């Protein structure tokens, strides 16, 4: 096996022995050579890759040698779409993920209410009524008996709607009457009173009345979420949390306690001056932490029927969703922010929302061409669930990255055809179509909407089947295991302009990798779900090792 070394411009090897040599691995490099046994690392980057024998010769007196035990090694997972701080707070709030009935939801809330100080808000997240018999949305009347005098709000798993109790509606001024805010709805009963369900910006209005998490609470949640990510082999995340959370990330980095790399998104709709101020606060070249693209929302979610569609919902004929912008305003803001040098990424689940994003990107390109400001925009659309076949070519023409979360299909396949009908469903979640048309794919999880576990997404991408293997969703759109691994590594690195640093295991690249108990490229698809992380490494340093709590941050 050949030895590949980092070389200087004059073809000499940089001086100094490696800090670490990792031996006896089955290394899937996604580069050349395709497989290797060993890697040498210095100053957080790979300096050589090749055979065990070749790399042993590089060992110096202070080089640490790590035996990988013959296990499968691959580039670390780069989750292209998370809400890390939200996942952390979820671990500290009422956890409603996976509740199988309204009664179970009420039981969990009642348990949380027992420990809450008098008058404090009760906050929770994660319920999904599509898992319940009858699939009926909860109401304030369902919440009132188990929350007592506490104002309470519980956000659905997708983050786009919530159910509030009567005390919370009163605290937010939504009781008994409040006009719907732009881009949102307050569901009402026949008598005009709120049912407790608040959608999109109405949900945001109510959440704005809840107490802000303390710095200590934010930090505790973030530390738990970071440890969870490391445990699943995630070495980089592209995150959309609040600015206060970014300040916690900065604090952790200064203390040497930030275990994984974070590329933090800023909010598209905020004033440009504030976005520029936040961007200037932290060095853009910091490989561990920096601000990145601006994220905007075109619509809501399919599960809550707030995703914006060209044609009405098949199971709600009077509804086409809740668009968050008019096109002229979106175009103007997009041009302005792109001119300021920001990457743009838009949440769009419905086909109408995707078209709004595509039209805005086209306007940015036209303006840039007219004013001789062409550059590598790397536009992104997040989610890309209901896509008209004709839109795929527009993705390619505009150079748009499809940033998708294949794990969503494991949940959505239970009701997606009901929402959009069989004809639109045929071209929904179109991962293979994107690749066939040369559209870059970047994979993520949307944690905590879904677990940060990457193996669920990989499994979904290569099978288009539920986790039990009993139901399939338009399998012609499944992709190969090699394509899925690339989307989770090289694809997500490209989506954040980091392909020269991440995504492959080759000389010069960051030494970020994961050691697994099985070769994902060779096991049957069902075995992917059973994969275990043995070691997670960032910049050559082990941040998680199975069975060794001391190695975990």
C-alpha positions, 0 to 999 in steps of 0.5 A, a space after each residue: 500500500 502506498 504512503 501518501 504524505 503532505 508535501 511543501 511546495 518544494 516537494 519536501 515533507 514538513 519537518 517534525 514527527 506526527 503527534 499521533 499515529 492511528 494504526 490497524 484500521 480499515 479506513 474508508 477515505 473517500 479519497 485516494 487511496 480509497 482504503 488505508 490502514 493507518 493515518 498520521 496526525 500533526 497539529 490536528 491535521 492528517 499528514 500521512 495516510 497509508 500502510 501500517 508499516 509505512 506509517 510506523 517509520 514516521 514515529 518519533 519519541 513523543 508520538 502517541 500510537 493508537 490501535 484501531 483494532 481493525 475496525 471500520 473508520 470513515 470521515 466524521 459525520 457533518 450534520 448539515 442541519 441541527 438546532 443544537 441548543 433546542 435539543 439541549 433545552 429539550 433534555 431539560 424540559 418536558 420531553 414529549 418525543 414518541 408519546 403514543 397517545 394524548 393520555 401519555 402526553 398528559 401523563 408526562 406533562 402532569 409529572 413535570 407540573 408536579 416539580 415546577 415552582 408555583 406560577 412558573 411556565 411549563 414548556 415542552 416539545 416533541 409531541 406528534 399527533 400523527 402517532 396517535 389513534 385518530 390523529 386528533 390535535 390536542 387542545 387547551 382543554 386537554 392541557 388545562 387539567 394537567 397544568 394547573 395554574 401554570 402557563 404552559 406551551 408544548 411545541 410539536 415535534 416539527 417546531 411549527 405549531 404548538 398547543 397552549 393552555 388557557 393560562 398561556 393564551 391569556 398571558 400572551 393576550 390571545 384570549 379571548 380574541 386576537 387577530 391572526 399575525 402575518 404568517 401565522 394562525 390561531 386555531 379557533 372553535 366554532 364559538 370563536 375561542 382559541 382551541 389552544 393550537 397556535 401556528 407559525 408566527 402565532 406560536 412565536 408570539 406566544 413563546 416570546 412571552 415565556 421566560 428566557 432560559 438562563 445562561 446556566 440552563 443554556 450551557 447545561 443543555 448545550 453540554 448535554 447535546 454536544 455529548 450526545 452528538 459526539 456519542 453518535 460520531 458527529 464531528 461537525 454541525 451546521 447549527 441554527 440556535 439563538 445568539 445567546 447560545 452562540 455566546 455559550 459556544 464561544 465560552 466553551 471554546 475559550 475554556 477548551 471544552 468545545 468538542 465538535 465544530 460548529 458553523 452557526 447560522 444567523 437569522 435572515 429576517 433580522 436587520 442587516 446591520 445586526 447580522 453584520 455585527 454578529 458576523 464580525 464578532 468571531 473570526 470567520 477562519 476559526 475551524 472550530 466555531 464561526 458564523 455562516 449562512 443566513 437562514 430564512 423560512 419560506 413556509 412551515 411543515 408538512 405534518 402540521 399542514 403549514 408547508 406552502 403548496 402550489 395546490 391544496 392539501 389532499 386531506 385539507 382542500 381549503 388549505 395551501 399552507 402559510 407562506 412567510 414572505 411575499 416574493 418582492 420583499 423576499 427578493 429585495 432582502 435576498 439581494 441586499 444580504 447577498 451583496 453583503 457577502 452572506 450565503 443564503 439558505 432557505 427552509 422550504 418544504 412545499 413546492 410553492 415555498 421551494 419556488 419562492 426560494 428559487 425565484 429569489 436566488 435567480 434574482 440575486 444572480 441577475 442582480 450580481 451579473 448586472 453589477 459584475 458581482 458574480 461569485 460562488 453563492 452556494 445557495 441552499 434549500 433546506 428540507 426539499 420535501 415536496 418538489 415539482 419535477 421541473 424544479 430539479 433542473 432549476 436547482 442545477 442551473 442556479 447551483 442550489 444545494 439540496 440540504 435534506 434530512 432523510 430521517 424525516 421520511 421514517 416518520 413522514 411516510 406514515 402520512 405524507 401520501 394523505 397530505 399531498 396525494 399519490 401523484 405529488 408523492 411520487 416525486 417527493 423527497 427526491 434524493 436520487 433525482 437530485 443526484 441524477 441531475 447533478 444537484 449537490 446533496 447535504 445530509 442532516 437530521 434537523 435535531 431535535 426534530 429527529 434524533 441526531 443519530 446519523 445511521 437512521 438517515 443513512 438507512 432511510 436514504 438507501 432503503 426508503 423503508 421504515 425502521 421495521 422494514 414493513 413499509 416502503 416509500 417510492 423506492 425508485 428514489 433511494 440512493 447507494 450507500 456510497 452516495 449516502 455517506 458522501 452526502 453526510 461528509 463531502 456533501 455537507 462540507 461543500 454546503 459550508 464551503 469547507 470541502 478543502 478541510 473536511 469530508 475526506 481522510 487525506 493528507 492536509 485534511 482535518 483529522 476528524 473521523 469516526 470508528 464504527 463496529 461494522 463496515 457500512 459499505 458492506 453490511 446489509 441495509 438493516 444492519 446500518 441501524 444497529 451500527 455502534 460508534 466506538 470512537 469519535 475523533 476531532 483534530 486527532 483528539 478522541 472526544 468519545 470512546 465507547 466504554 470510557 466515560 473519561 474520554 467524553 466531554 
